Amino acid sequence: MGRVTDTHAAPTPSSFAEEFLDELHFELGVSRETASPTDLYVALARAVRRHLVEGWFDTLSTQLGGDSKFVAYLSAEYLLGRQLENALLATGLTEVARDALDGLGLSLDELSEQEVEPGLGNGGLGRLAACFIDSLATMDVPAVGYGIRYEYGIFRQTFVDGRQVEQADDWLALGSPWEIPHPEMAVTVGFGGHTEEPAGTGEGTADGAPGPDARQWVPGWTVEAVPYNYLVPGYGTRNVNTLRLWSARATKAFNLEIFNSGDYEAAVRGQTYAENISKVLYPEDSTPQGKELRLQQQYFFVAASLADTIARALGDGDLHALPDRVVFQLNDTHPVIAIPEMMRLLVDVHGLGWDEAWDLTRRSFNYTCHTLLPEALEIWSVDLLGRLLPRHLEIIYRINEEFLASLRDSGGNELQVRRMSIIQEQPERAVRMAYLATVGSTKVNGVAALHSQLLRDAVLHDFSDLWPEKFTNVTNGITPRRFVRLANPGLSALLDETVGTGWVKDLDQLRGLEAHAEDPEFRRGFRDVKAANKQRLVDLLATRDGLHLPTDALYDVMVKRLHEYKRQMLKVLHVVTLYDQVRSGALDPADVTPRVVVFGAKAAPGYRMAKDIIALVNAVAATIDADPALAGRLQIAFPANYNVTLAEKLIPAADLSEQISLAGKEASGTGNMKFALNGALTIGTLDGANVEIRDLVGDDNFFLFGMTEPEAEALGQAGYDPGSFYEQDPALKSAIDLIASGAFSHGDPTAFESIVSDLLWKDRFMVLADYRAYLDAQSRVEAAYADPDAWTRSAILNVARSGFFSSDRSIRDYLDRIWHAPAVPARSNGLRD
C-alpha cells in the first residue's frame, strides 16, 4: 500500500538510512554517537515526513488547480495520537524503516516510544475529529481540518492519595517534528473595541464602497494567528490533506521603548496576553476570566480559519460561488461564532447586502450536535459577547430579529417565539449557540440514530417541526487504520489471512469472518490473539504504572471521560457489591469469576463530583488489593493519564466493554465501536450507538440491561425517588452503607459523603434504578465467560458485524447527505524533495 511517486524509485533500507542520517547530521546537528533518544526519534520522524511532503504538494496542486469543492472541518479538538506509526503505515515504509534502523543498530519500536502524544482534545469529540480527517484523506476528499495549536494540551493526570491532580501537558517541550509552521501566512484577528458607520472609501469591499448594511468594526486590540500545518496522509493513496492549527502571537510582541525605561514586564505584556489564547486546551471557566478566554479561543481560530478558507476557495473569484467551493462543518458549538463572522466578512468587508450574505452563509454551514444534555449546549452572555465581539453581537441580534419575525409571520405564537429565540432572556441575557447554529446552517445532524431522533423530538424539537428537512443523522465511526491495523497487529494478521487485506479500507469485508465463527481452529487463533494482547497490556502497565495484573482473568474495561451521566458509579457499586459479598461470607471467593476491572478517565478540573468518584475508585482498589481473600479473583486497575496511546494497548486486551450510561444521555460514543471491533462484548443500555451495535451484532452477542429512554423519562416525570430503590434492595443498601461507613476511607465516614448523599437524595442519572438490572446482566456475563468457545464465537461475530462503524462509512454519509463534495485523487506534479 506504499505511496510510490512517478518521480522516485521506491525507498530501500539503504536510501532511507541515508535520509535518516542526513536529518540527524545536517538538520539536527548531532552525530550518531552523541545523539540522544529524542534526537534519533526526531530524525526518524523528519525522514518519514519527507515522504509525505511530495504527496502533500501533489494534493494541494491538484485541489487548488481545479474548481473542486472542499470540506473545512472546524473543531476545537483533535486527539491525534502518536503520528510516527500512522505515517509509516500510510507511506508503506514500516518495514523499510525497521530494516534501515536495524542496520544502524537501532530499534524502530524503541524510537517510536520517544514520541509524545499531542493532547489536543478532551475525549470523544477530538478522537472523532482525528478519525474523520484520516478518512477524508484516505477517500481522496479535499479537506482541511482547522483547530488550535494548544501549547499545553489536555492536562497530564496524576493521583496523589488517590485523588486526581492535574499537571501541565507540555507536549511541545522538545518541539514537534510533524508540524510545518508558516508565519508568513499569519492572519490578524481583532477583539473588543467598538463599531461605527463605515468610512466612505469602503476599503476592502467588493465594489469599492460599503454596502447598505455594513458597519465598521474598530477592534480594541489584535493578535496574529500563525498557522502550523500537520500532514494528514491517506492510506493507500497519494493524497495528503492538511490539518491547520493556529497559534496566537502578539502583533507587537516587544516594546523596546518601555523596555529601555526599565519596565521589563510591561514590555512583553502584550505578547503574554496574546499568547494566552492558544496556551491551554479548555481553560477552567468557572471564573469570568476563564469564560472570556474560552470565547477568545473560539473566535480566534474560526476567524483565522474563515479568512484562510475564503482565500483558498476563492482567491479573487466570485463570492457567490462560495457554497459551491467550500462546505463548513461545525463540530459541536465551539466554532459556531463562525456564522456571524462569515456575515461580518461578507457584509462589512466584501460589501454584500444582508439578504444575499445570509443566503450564502446558510448554504455554506452545517452543524453537528454532540450532546443531549442541556447544560452542554453552550451559551454566551450578551455582556461578554458585546465587550469582546461587539460587531458579532449586532449581527446575532439582527439574525434573531429576522428569524423571530419570520416565525410570527408564519403564525407562531409568542410562547413558541420565546422558546426558539437565539437570545435567552432568563436567568441572564445570553446567546444560545446551538440555536444560532441551527438557524444558520443547511443541515443539522446527530451522531447516532437514537441521538438524532432525540434531537428532533426533544432538544431541538421546535426547529425540527419548523424545518424537518434540515435534520439528518450520521452515526459516528472510527478509523480501522489506527484502531485495528496499528493497535491490534495480532488481530490484523489474522484478518489478513482470513478475509484478505482489503478490510483496512473497506471494513464491510469483515463479514467474511462469520463463516469462521464455528471453526475451532480459528477460535483458538482468535483466543491466542486476545491472550497476547492481555500480556502486552500487563507488561505495559507494570512498567508504566507499577500495576501487577494477572492475564488469566476477564478484562472488564470502562474508559471514557469521567462524567456522572456515563455512570462510572454503577460500575463502582458492582465492584463494591462483589467485595461486600465476599467479605460478609455470602459469596465464596472461589466462586468469583477472576476479573480485572480497568478504569481510565479524567475529570474536568472544576468538576468536584467527578473527582470524588475517581478518589472512591482508587480507594476501593486499594482496599481490595489489601484483602488476600480476593487475590487473583478481583482487582481494579486505574492507570493515570488515559490517552490515545494507552487506548491502543488497552482496547485490544478487553473482554467486556462497559457502555452503561443512562438511556437518552449519551449522544453516540466511539469507544463502544472500538471495543466491539477489537473483539470485546458490550454490556450496555439502549443508549447512543449501543442501539446500532446491538442491532448489528445480535442480541445474543450483547449484554443488554436497564431502562429505555422513554422508561427513564417516565420515571423522572413520575418523581424519581432513589431512596426507595436503596430501601428495597438489600445488596444495594449494603454496598452504599459500606461506602458511607468509611470502609474505603480508613474509617472516615465523611470522605465520600458527597457521593452517598447524591445517590440517596438526587441520583440525577438513575444509577440506583438500574443497579439490579446491571447486576443481573453481570451474572449473565459470568455465565457466558465460563464457556470459552461460546464467548469466542460471540467475540468473533462482534468483529465481523462491526464494519458499519468505520469512519469511512461516516464520511460517505456526510458526503451523500450533507457535503456533496466529490473525491479528487491527487496527481503527481513532478516535484522532487
N, C-alpha and C positions, 0 to 999 in steps of 0.2 A: 504493500500500500504506500510505499515511499513516493515522495514527490521528486521526480527526475525532470529537470528542466530541459528545454530544447538546446540550450547553450552550454550545458555542463554534463560531463560524464557523471555517473553515479559515484558518490564518495566511497572511498575504500578506507579500511582501518588506517592505512599509511597516510593517506591525504588528510584524513580527519585528525590524526595525531599531529600533523604539521600545523593545521589550523588551531588546534588547542594550544600548542606551544607558542605559536605566533601571538595569540591573545595573551598568554601568560607573560611572555618576554616583552613584547613591544607595546601592549596596551596597559598591562598592569605593572610592568617594570620590575618583575621579580624572576628569579631563576627557578628551575625545577627544584633545586636543593634547598633554597631558602623560602619557598612558597609555603604559606600556611594552608590549612584545610579550606578556609574560606577563599583564599586566592585561587586554589585549584578548582573549587566549585564555580566561582565567578568566571574563570577562563573557560570552563566547560560550557556554562550557560551561554556565554557570548559566542562560542564556536557554534553551538546549536542555533543560536539566533541568526547567525549568518545565513543559514539555510531556510529561514523564514522570510528574510527581508526581500529576496528577489520575488517570491510569491506575493508578498505584500505590494511591491511595486507593480507587479503584473495586475493584481486585483484593482488597485487604485487607478491604473491606466485604463483598464477595461471599463470600469464603472463610471469614471469621470469623463471618459471619451465618448460615451453614448448618452442616451436620454432615459436610462433605466431609473425606475423608482426604487428608493431605498428606505429602509426602516431605521428610524432614530429611536433607540430604546433608552428612555430616561429613567434611571434608577439611582436611588441614594445608596444602594448597597450592591456589592459584588463579592461574594465569598468564593474566590477563585480556587483555593487550594494551591498546592505547590505546582509550579509550572514546568519544571525540567522533564519529568517523565511524560507529561502530556505532549510537550513539544517533540520529544524523541519519538513518541508513538505516531504523531501526525506526520512527521517527516520520514518515518520509516528508518530512523537512524539508531534505534536502540542497540541492536547487535553490533553495528559498525562502531558505535561509541564504546561499547563494552570491550570489544576486541582491541580497539585503539588504546584504551586506558590500561587494559591488561598488559599490553606490550610495553607500557611505561611503568609497570609495577604499581598501578593504581586500581582502585575498585570503583566502578560506577555506583554500586549500591552505597558505599561509604560516602562518596561525594554528594550523592543525592540527599543524604541525611543532613547535609550542611544547610540546605535551603530553609529559609524562614518563610512560613506561610503568611501572606498578606491578609490580615484580619479585617477586611473592608466590608464586613457585614455582620449582622446580629443573629441571623438564623435563616429560616426557610426562604425569606424574601431574597436575600443575597445569593443563596445557593441556587435558587430558581433562575435568577438573572444570569448567573455563570453558566448554567446548563443551556439556557436559551441562546446565548451568544456562541456557544460551542456548536449548537445545532444549526444556527443561521449560517455559520461559516462552512460547516460540512455540507449543507444543502445548497451552497453557492448563492445564497440570497444576499444582495448588497445590504449591508447593515453597519451601523456604528453604535456601540454602546457608550453612553455618556454617564459620568458619575464624578465622584470627588476622590482625589488622591489624599486620603487622610494620613497625616503624618504619624498619628497614633491610631491604630485600628481598635476593634473591639478589645476591651481590657483583657489582660492576662489574669486568669483566675488562680488564686491560691487559697488554701484553707489554713486558718490559724485557730486552734482549738475547735476545729470542726466548722467554723463559720467562714463564709466567703469573704475574702479580702481582694480588692481589685488593685492590680499593678498596671502601669502604663505598658502598652504593647508597642515597643519601639522597633517595629519591623523594618524600618529604614535605617537603622543604626549603621549598618555596613553597606548601605546602598542596595539598589535592585538592578541586577543585570538585564532584566527583561523590559525595562521601560526606556523609552526614547523621548527625551524632553525636546520641546520646540518653543523656547522662549520668544522667538521672533514672531510666533503666531498668537501671542498673548491678546486677550480680549479685555477691554476696560469695562468694569461693572460698577454702577453707581448705587448709592444708598442715601436715604434721608433727603434733606433739602426741601424744596417747595415746587409748586407748579405755577405757571403764569401763561398769559397769552403768548402765542409763538411770535418770534421775530418775523418781520415781513419778508425777509430773504428766503425763508423756507429752506435753509441749508439742509441737505441730506434727503429732501423729499423727492418723490418720483418725478414731479413735474416742475421742480424749482420753486414751488410756493406751498405754504401749509394748506392742508385740506381743511374743509369746513368744520371738522370735528377734532382737529388737532389741538393739543396743549403742549406747552414746553415744560419738560421736567428739568429742573436745575438741581442736580444732586448736591448734597452737602459734603460728601466725600466719596472717593472712588478707590477701588482696588483693581489689580490686574489678575486675571485668571490665566495661568500658564498651563498649556496642555502637555500632558505626558501620555504618549501612546504606548499601549500594550498590544502586541500582535496576537491575534486570535486565529490559529490555524484550523482549517477544516481537515477532517480525517479522510484520506484517500482522494484528495483533490488539490489542485494548485491554489485554491482560494485561501487567502489570509485576510480576514477582516480586522477591524480596529476597535479597540476599547480605549476611549479617550477620557482620561481622568484629569480633573482640573485642580491645580494647586494655587493658593492665594498668595499674592505678593503685593507689597505696598507700591503705589505709583511713585511715591517719593520716599524711598526706604531710609535715607540718611540725610540729615540736615547738618551740613558742615558748619554753618554759622552758629547754630545752637551748640554744637559740639565744642567749637572753639571758645565759646563763652563759659564752658565748664559744666554745663548741664548735660552730662553724657546720657543719662536715662531718657531725657526728653528728646534727644537727637535721634533715637531709634524707636520712639514710642509709636510712630505711625506704622513702622514695619511690624512691631509686635502686635498691634491691634489688628492689622490686616491679616497677618498670618494665623491669627486665632481661628479664622473662618474655616480653614482646612486642617486645623490642628488635631481634632479628635472626632471619631465617629460618635454621633448622637450624644452631645454634651448633656449632662444631667439637667433636666429642665424644670426642676421644682422651684427655681428662683426666676425672677423676671429677667435677669441677665442670661440665664440658660435658655429661656424661651426665645429671647431676641437672637442669640447666637444660632439657634436651630433655624429660625426663619432666614437669617443671613445666609446660612449654608444652602438652604433650598433655593433661594433666589440666585445666589452666586452661580451655582452650577447650571441652572436652567437658562439663565441669561447668557452665559458664555456658550452653552450648547446651541441655543437657538440662533445666535449670531453666526456660529460656526456652520450650522446646518444650512442656513439660508445662503451663505457664501458658497458652500459645497454644492447645494442643489441647483442654485440658480445662477450664481455669478452675476453677470449683468443682464440676465434673462428676465422674462416676463413674470412678475409676481403672481399673476393669475394662474400660472402653471404650478404653483406650489403644491396643491393637493395631489397633482399627478406625478410629482417628482419625489415627494417625501411623505412618509406617514410617521407621526409621533405616537409612541406608545408610552402612556403614563403608568409606571409600575407602582401602584398604590397612590396615596395622596401626597407624598413628599414632593413630587415635581409639578403639582397642579398649578402653582403660581405661573407656570409656563403659559397658561391660557391668556391671562391678562397681559403678560409680557409680549406675546405674539400680537395682541391687539395694539399694544403701545408701539411696537415696531411698524406695523402696517399703517396705523393711523397717524402717529406723530412723526415717524422717521421717513416713511415712504409715501405719505400723503394720500392714502386711500380714504374713501368715505367710510363711515362707520358700518353701514349695512354690507357693503362689499367686503370689508375686512372681516366682519363677523361670519359671513358665509365661508370665506377661505379658512378661517380659524377652525370653525366647527368641522369642516371637511378634512382637516389635517390631523386632528387629535382623536385618540381613543384612550379609554380608561379601563384599567384592570383594578377591581376592588379585591382586597385580600383579607377581609375581615367580616365578621358578623357581630362583633362587639361594638356597641355604640360608642364607648369611650375610646376606641381605636380609630374612629373616624375623626381626623384632625379638624380642629377649628383654630382660627387665629383671631384674637381680639382686634376690633377695628382701631383701637388706640395704638396698638403696636404696629399694625399694618400701615396706619396713617402716618406714623412717625418714621417708619423705616422705608416704606414704599408708597409715598403719597399719590403718585400718579396711578399706580395699580389699584389703590383703593377707589379712586374716582372711576376707573374703568369697571371695577367689580360692581360698584353702585349702579352704574348705567346698565350693565348686563342684567342685573337683578330687576331694575325698574322695568326694562322692556320685557323681560320674561314674565314678571307678575302681571303686567298689562295684558300680555297675550293670554294668560290664564283667565283673567277676568273677562276678556273679550270672548273667550270660548265657553263662558258660563260657569267658571269656577267660583265657588263661594268663598267668603272671607276666611273661613277656617282652613280650607284647602290652601288658599294663597299663603297664609301664615305658616302652615306646615311645610310648604315647599320653598319658602323664601331662602335664598342663598345667605341672607343675613339673619342670624339668630338674634332675638331681642332679649331673651332671658336665659340665665341669670346675668349675663353681660352681652353687650352687642358684639357679635363675632361673625366671622365668615366661615360657613360650613364648606370645607374644601371638597368633600365628596359630592355635594350638590353642585358646586361650581364645575367640577369635572364632568358630571352627568349632563348638565345643561350645555357645556361647551365641547362635547365630543360627539362623534358619529356613532360609535359603538361603546357599550359598557359590558364588560364580561366578568363573570365569576370564574372560579378556578377549580370547580368540581361540580358535578351535576346537581347534587343537593344544595351546595352553596349558591349556585346561580339561581336555583328555584327560590331559595330563601331571600336572596336579594330582591327578586321580583315580588315576593309575597309579603316581605316584612321590612327589610332595611330601606329599600328604595321603592316601595310599592306604589306611591303616588306617581313617581316618574315612570314606572313600568306601565301603569294604567294609561298615562298620557302618551308614551312612546313605546308601545310593546315591541316594535320592530328594532328598537335601539339595543335591546338586551339580548345577549347570547352567552354561551358557555364555551370555555376552553379549559378542559381538565389539564392540570399541571403534568409535567413529565420530568424525567431525569436523563442525563446523558449516559448511554451504555459504555461510552469510551472511558470515562473516569470511574464510574461506579460499578463496572463489571470487568472490563478488559484490564484496567490498571489495578483496581482494588482487589480483584479476585483472580489472580493468574491461574490458580488451580482449576477453578470452575471454567474459566475461559478456554483452557486447553481441552477440557472435557467436552465443552460445547463445540469447539472446532472439530474434534474427532467425530462428533455425533451428528451434527447438522451442517457442518461446513463453516467457513469464516464469514459468510455474508451477514450474519446476525448483527455484527457490530454497527452496520449502517441500516439494517432492516430487522428490527427486533421481533417482528412478527414471525420470522423464521424459527424462533424458539418453539413454536407449536410442534415442530418436528420431534421434540423431546417426549411428547405424550406417549408415543408408541414405545418408548423405552422405560416408562414408569413401572412396568411389570417385570422388567428384566432383572433378575437377581444380580447379575454381574455388574450391570450399570448402577444399580442401587449401591453395591459395595463401593464402586468407584466414587459415587456421589458422597457417600459417608466418609470415605477416606479424605476427600477434599475438605469437608467440614471439620474433620478431626485435625487436619494440618492447619487450617485457619485458626482453630482454637489454640493450637500450640503456638502459632505465630503471635497471637494476641497475648497469651500468657507470658511469653518471653518479653514482649514489648512492655507490658505493664510492670513486670518485675524490674526491668531496667529503668523505665520512665518514672514510675510512681512507687516502687518498693512494695508492690502488691504481689502476694503469692497466692495463686489460684489453681484449683485443680482443672484438669482438662476433661475428666470423665463426668461431666455434670451438664444439666440443661442450662444453657446460657439464655437467661431471661433479661431482655435489654429494653431500657426506656431512656432514650437520648433525644432531648429536644429542649427548647428554651423553657426555663422554669416559670411557669405561669399557672395560677390556680385553675384556669379552665382546662388545662391539659391533664390535670388531676394526678400529679405525682403523689398526692396524699393517698389516693386509693391504693396505689402500689405499696406505699409505706404501711398502710393498715393491713394489707395482706401479709406482708413480711412479719409485722408485729404479731398478728394472729398466729402464724406458724410458730413463732418463738414462744408465744404465750402458751400454746397448746403443749409444746414440749416441756416447758418449764413447769406447768401445772400437772403433768403426767397424763393429760388427756390424749397425747399422741406419742407413740414410741418413736424415738429418733430413727430407729431402723426403718420405719415406715415413711420417713420423709424422703421424697424424691430428691436426689442430690441436685442442688440448684445454686447457680451463681447469678445474683441479681445485679445487673450493671446499670448504674445511673450515669448520665452525662448531661449536665445542664449548667447554664449561667443564669443568674438572676440580675435583672436591671439594678444598677447601684442604689437607686432610691426606692426599690420595691421591698419593703420590710417583710411582708408575709412570705414572699418567695425566699428571702434569705433565711428566715426562720425555718422554713421547710428543709432547706439544704442542711442547716445545722442539725435538725432532727434526723435526717437520713444518715448523716455521719455519726450521730450519737447511737442510733440503732445498730449501725455497722460495727462500732467499737464494742458494744455490749454483746452482740452475737459472737464476734471474734473471741471474746474472753470466756465464752461458755464451751467447755470441752464436749458437752453433750451434742453440740451441733457441728463439731469439726467434721469436715468432709461432706456435710449434709446441706448446710445453708450458709451462704456468705453474701455480703453486699460489697460491691466494688464501686467506688465513686472516684474515678480518676479526675483530677482537676484539669481545667482548661480544655474541655472538649472542643475540638475543631475539625476541619475537614480532614486533616492529616490523620488524626486518630480515628475518625469515622471510617476511613478507607481500610483500616485494620479491624475495627470492631464489628462493622455491619456484616462482613462475610463470615464471622465466627458465631453469629447469633442463631439460636434455635427458635426463640419466641420473640415476636415484635409486639411491644406494648403500645397500643393506639387507643387510649381509653378516655378520651375527652368526653365531656357531656354532649350528647347528641344535639346538633344545632349550633355548636360554638366553634368548631374547627372549620376553617374555610376549605382546606384541602389536605395539606400535608404533602411532603415529598419523601420524608424518612420512611413512611409506610411503604412507599413504592420501592425504595432501595432495599429494604429488608426482604420483601416478597421476591424481588428479582434475584436476590442472592440466596434464596432457599430457606428463609425463616417463615414460620407460620405466624399468622396475626391473631392476637386476642384483641378484640376491639368492639366499639359501639358502632351503630349505624350513623357515622358522622364523617363529614368531609369525603375524601376519596376512598375511605374504607368501604363505602357503599358500592363503588365500582370495582374495587379489589375483590370483594366477596362475590359479586355477580360474575366476575370473570374466572376466579379460581375455583368457585364452587363452595357451597355451604359446608360440605364435608371436610374442606381443607382450610377452614377459617373458624375461629372460636368466637362466636357472637354472644354478646351479653348486653344487658342494660336496656333502659328506656329508649324509645324512639323520640325524635324531636317533638312530634305532637303530644306524646305522653308526658315528656318533661315540661312542655309548655302548659299542659292542662294541670299538672301537679303544682306548678308555680302559681297559676291563676287561682287554684283552689285554696292556696295558703299553705305552702310547704312548711312542715314542722320537723326539722331534723331530729329534735329530741325524741319524737315518737319512735323513730327507727332505732335510736340508741336504746330506748327502753325495751323494745320488743325483740332485740337480737342479742342473746347473751354473749356470743363471741365478739360482736362489735362493741358492746358495753365493756367487756373485759379488756379489749385492746385499747380503747380510749382511756379507761381508768388507769391502765398500766402507764401510758404516756403521762397522764396527769399526776401520777403518784411520785414521779421523779425517778422511775426505774431506769431511765435512759439519761439521766442528768445528775448522777451522783447523789440522789436523794432530794434534789431541789425541785419541789413541785411547781415552782413559778417559772422554770426555764422555758417551758413550751406552753405557757398559759394562753398566749395569743392564738395558737393553733387550736387548742382544745376548745376555747370559748367560741372561736369562729365556727368550728364544726358543729357544736351543740346548739348554737343560737342563730347562726346565719347560714352557713354552708351554701353559698350562692350557687355553686356548681354541683350540688346534689350528690356529693360523694357518698353520704350515708344511705341515700335512697338506692344507689346502685351497688352497694357493698355486697349484699348477699348474692346477687346475681353474678357478681365478679368472682366471688369465692367458688361458686358452683362451676363457673367456666374454668377456673384454675384446676378444679378437680378433674374436669374433662381433659385438660391439658396433660395432667399427670398420667391419666389412664392411657391416652394416646401415645405419650412418650415411652411408656413401658413396652410398646410394640415397635421395635426399631424399623421393621420392614414397612409397616403401615405409615409410620411417621415420615420415613424417607420418601415413600410414594407421594404423600401429600406435599412434601417439600419440593419434589421434582415438578409436580403439577403447578405449584406456585410459580416456579421459574418459567415453565412452559407457557403459562397463560398470562404472563405479566407484560408481554410485548407492547400492549396498548400504552403502557406508561413511559414510553420513550419520549424524551423531549423533542425528538424529530417529528413524532406524531403531533405533539402540541403545536409545533411551528407550522406544520401543514394545516392544522385547524385555523391558526391565526391567518395564514395566507389565504385560505379559502373563504373564511367568514368575515375577516376584518381588513387585512392589509392589501391584498391583491397586488403583491409585488413579485414579479416573476424572477426565477433564478437567472443569474448572469455568470456563467463559468468564466473564470479568469483566463485570458490569453497571454501567451508569452510576449513580452515587449522587447526581448533580445538584450536586456541589460545584464551586465555581469556585476559580481560583487565589487 
